[in-house]
């Protein structure tokens, strides 16, 4: 059986939390299959809030530790879902 996990992260203040978040993402780069990040950007504003979606595959034994490391960062919220197929 294969397993895929999708993690959603909201960063409430990108200026404060982006560096810490990026360090954790880099640490676990080997389990991240896809990464999509977005924030509001137009001619008048660049939002401090951002959203990152991650698709994780393989090495599921690292998923729990990855989420625990993300959850230690103040100012972000982490949600997840897992698919078994």
N, C-alpha and C positions, 0 to 999 in steps of 0.2 A: 504494500500500500504506500502510495506517495502522500506527502504532506506539504502544503504550502501555507505560509502565514503572511497575512497582510497587516502591517502596522501603520496607524495614522498618528501623527504627532502634530500638535498645535503649539507653536512657540508664541508666547504672549508678548514678548519683547525681543525681537530679533537682534537688536543692538546689544542687549545684555547677555542673551543666552546662546547666540549663534556659535561662538567659539567653543563653548563647552559641549554643545550638541555635536558640532563637527568632529571634535576629538573622539567622542563615543562612536559616531558613524564610521570614522576612519579605523578605529580599533577593531570593529566588526565588519569591515568591508568584505571579507571573504564569504559572509553569509547573505549579503545583500545582492539580490538578482536585479532588481529594478528600483530606481529612486526617482521620485517626481516631487519637486518643490514649487510652491507658488506663493505669491503675496500680491496684494493690491498695488498696482503701479499705474500712474497716469501723469499727465503734465503738472498736476497740482500736488500730488502726494505720493509718498512711498511708505506704505503701511509698515508699522513696526511688528505687526502680527503676521506670522507665516504658517503655512501648512506643508508638511512633508508626508508623502505616502511611500511606503517601502514594501516590496515583495521579497520575502525571505524564502530561500530554498536550501535544502541539504543542511547538514550539521545542526539538526533540530536540538541537539543537546546544548547548543550555545544560545538558543532563543531566549530562554528564561533569564540567563545572566545579562544578555543584551538589554532586555526590557528593564531589568533591575537597575542597570547602570543608567539608562535613560531616565528612569523614575527618580533618581537621586538629584537630577537637575531641577532646581527651583525655577518655576516660570514656564514649564512645559507640561502638557497633558498627553498621555499615551493611551491609545485604544488599540485593540487587536481583534482579528478573527482568523480562524484556522480552517482550512479545507483539507479533507481526507478523500482521496480518490484512488 
